[in-house]
Amino acid sequence: MDFLINSALAFVSTFFWMWILTQLFGKYVDRRIEDSALDAVAERTVLVKVEQIADMVYLYNAQDGTFIGQGRTSSEIDAVVRKQDKQMVVIEGEQAVLDYLNDLVKAREISLSQ
């Protein structure tokens, strides 16, 4: 009888520890997959600060301040966006410039995402 009880306890204990290890490893793998997906999105996305002086629109990387490009017309701005070959998300700029770019995007004159 003791043999059956010990065997049952060993089975339950083994099952329990295997379940714990599976849960921990599964969470680790899920976290790695999520991190990998976020890294891929971050790699293909540029956060942009826009500025307008007179009729020229200037685009800067909002994270490090580097100059991306400039344009007066929608085709010039579109060329800058296409040259980057990344999705651009405008996160900073004066409201008038944001409205101007928003109107261009709505009119499909430019696309801030590839």
C-alpha positions in Angstrom: 0.0 0.0 0.0 2.9 2.4 0.8 4.3 1.7 -2.6 1.1 2.8 -4.3 0.9 6.0 -2.2 4.5 6.8 -2.8 4.1 6.1 -6.6 1.0 8.3 -6.7 2.7 11.1 -4.8 5.8 10.9 -7.2 3.5 11.0 -10.2 1.6 14.0 -8.9 4.8 15.7 -7.9 6.4 15.1 -11.3 3.2 16.3 -13.1 3.1 19.4 -10.9 6.7 20.4 -11.5 6.4 19.7 -15.3 3.4 21.9 -15.3 5.2 24.7 -13.5 8.2 24.4 -15.9 5.9 24.5 -18.9 4.1 27.6 -17.6 7.4 29.4 -17.0 9.0 28.4 -20.3 5.8 29.2 -22.2 5.7 32.7 -20.7 9.3 33.2 -21.5 8.7 32.1 -25.1 5.6 34.3 -25.4 7.6 37.3 -24.0 10.4 36.7 -26.5 7.9 36.6 -29.4 6.2 39.8 -28.2 9.6 41.5 -27.9 10.6 40.4 -31.3 7.4 41.7 -32.9 7.8 45.0 -31.1 11.4 45.3 -32.2 10.3 44.7 -35.8 7.7 47.4 -35.6 10.1 49.8 -34.0 12.7 49.1 -36.7 10.3 50.0 -39.5 8.8 53.1 -37.8 10.2 56.6 -37.5 8.7 59.1 -35.1 8.7 62.5 -36.8 8.7 66.1 -35.7 7.6 68.5 -38.3 8.2 72.2 -38.6 7.2 74.8 -41.2 9.1 77.9 -42.1 7.5 80.1 -44.7 6.2 77.5 -47.3 8.9 74.8 -46.5 8.1 71.8 -44.3 11.0 70.2 -42.5 10.9 66.7 -41.1 13.1 65.6 -38.2 13.6 62.3 -36.3 11.8 63.1 -33.0 14.0 60.6 -31.1 17.4 61.9 -32.0 16.7 65.2 -33.8 18.4 64.2 -37.0 17.2 65.9 -40.2 15.1 63.6 -42.4 14.2 65.9 -45.3 12.2 68.9 -46.5 9.6 69.8 -49.1 7.4 72.6 -50.3 4.9 70.5 -52.3 3.2 67.3 -51.5 5.3 65.4 -54.1 8.5 66.7 -52.5 7.3 65.6 -49.1 6.1 62.2 -50.5 9.6 61.7 -52.0 11.2 62.2 -48.6 8.8 59.7 -47.1 9.4 57.1 -49.8 13.2 57.6 -49.6 13.1 56.6 -45.9 11.3 53.3 -46.8 9.8 53.3 -43.3 6.5 54.2 -41.8 6.5 57.7 -40.4 4.4 58.7 -37.5 4.2 62.5 -36.9 4.2 63.0 -33.2 5.2 66.6 -32.8 4.7 69.9 -34.6 2.6 73.1 -34.7 -1.1 72.5 -35.3 -1.0 74.4 -38.7 1.6 72.0 -40.1 -0.1 69.0 -38.7 -3.4 70.1 -40.3 -1.6 70.7 -43.7 0.0 67.2 -43.6 -3.3 65.7 -42.5 -5.1 67.4 -45.5 -2.4 66.0 -47.9 -2.8 62.5 -46.4 -6.6 62.7 -46.7 -6.4 63.8 -50.3 -4.0 60.9 -50.8 -1.4 63.2 -52.2 1.2 61.7 -49.8 1.3 58.6 -47.7 3.0 58.7 -44.3 2.9 54.9 -44.2 4.3 52.4 -46.7 
